[in-house]
Amino acid sequence: MSEKLAIFAEGLFTAPNGKTAHGVIRYGTRDVVAVIDSTETGRTAVEVVPFALHPVPIVATLAEAIELGATALLIGVAPTGGKLDPAWRAVLFEAIGAGLHVEAGLHTQLSEDAELRRAATRAGVALRDLRAAPADLTVPKGPFTRPDAVKVVHSVGSDTVIGKKVVTLELDRAARDRGLRSVYVPTGQTGVAIAGWGIAVDHVISDYVAGAGERLVLEGAERGDLLFVEGQGGLFHPAYSGVTLGLLHGSAPDLLVLVHKAGATALRNYPGLPIPPLAELIAAYESVARPVRPTRVAAIALNTADLPSDDEARAAIAAAEAETGLVADDVVRFGAQRVLDAVLGAL
């Protein structure tokens, strides 16, 4: 797409909820001309969030973003529960009035808001709902519907918001760098914004989540024969386990990569619920997958972002390897090669 993107992340660009902004800046193919966050104005995205990689200017207002050439506005924040913050409506109307397309990955569908829809129609701009689900989804046909030559690797996690999408993207990129016909399969709103296709499965009717996972694999198989399917939620997370299990059964992976944040002990937003040891997580994921299509965890992708030094990160990686007997590494900090080697070797 030739459009120029401004990303709205007011007050939240540095927060975990800013993951949509971070992912689109790091991995997206569209030209991001500005991030809107008045609390970080005057700096660049990479200065504030090194993971972002690119020196996108951070500005205080939409008007400044338009001066930089923005033709579309993306809400780059993934709030808990996925609902539109009423405080954001003013900037949405401002963007529409200025002739910008507006894009969001919220459970609140912009196109179903009568006031926003009327304003967009008058201005001749599009409202893009990244979490909109296909109307014809149904239950899956079964775990052996894809071509035999297609292999599926699914990133699953010990928790939510720990980097499953990032691990999937990094593995796909490393595989393509080796000349493999690899495909990143997006299952969330940020992935859809990055790749331009996919289904945000957490917006799908619960009966059809597995069917969405199967469809994504079949569509991915038209693009390549090594599919890296992005994971969602966590098997023991009380809020998001439903989408985790549905996606696991629907995508019916040949292999799993378990993602874990080093040092994390409790589930996000549920401090009284401990994260099980890695060995228990591995056994649980393999156990619940087995009756549908047997699979196994091939490697551990450890998120060491909260560890300040490389030495501490390497110590955490070594501990994970000792605990599980599997290859472990941080695919962002140290590269995806060791984890990818373990996956390809297991395949």
Salt bridges, closest charged atoms under 4 A:
GLU3 OE2 - ARG30 NH1 2.95
GLU3 OE2 - ARG128 NH1 2.79
ASP31 OD2 - LYS4 NZ 2.95
GLU40 OE1 - ARG43 NH1 3.05
GLU103 OE2 - ARG30 NH2 2.81
GLU103 OE1 - ARG128 NH1 3.09
ASP113 OD2 - ARG89 NH1 2.54
GLU115 OE1 - ARG89 NH2 2.94
ASP136 OD1 - ARG215 NH1 3.00
ASP159 OD1 - HIS237 NE2 3.97
GLU170 OE2 - ARG26 NH2 2.82
GLU170 OE2 - ARG173 NH2 2.99
ASP172 OD2 - ARG176 NE 3.02
ASP202 OD2 - ARG131 NH2 2.54
ASP225 OD2 - ARG181 NH1 3.18
ASP254 OD2 - ARG146 NH2 3.13
ASP254 OD1 - ARG293 NH2 3.25
ASP306 OD2 - LYS261 NZ 3.23
ASP310 OD1 - ARG333 NE 2.91
GLU321 OE2 - ARG338 NH2 2.84
ASP329 OD2 - ARG338 NH1 3.46
ASP341 OD1 - ARG178 NH2 2.72
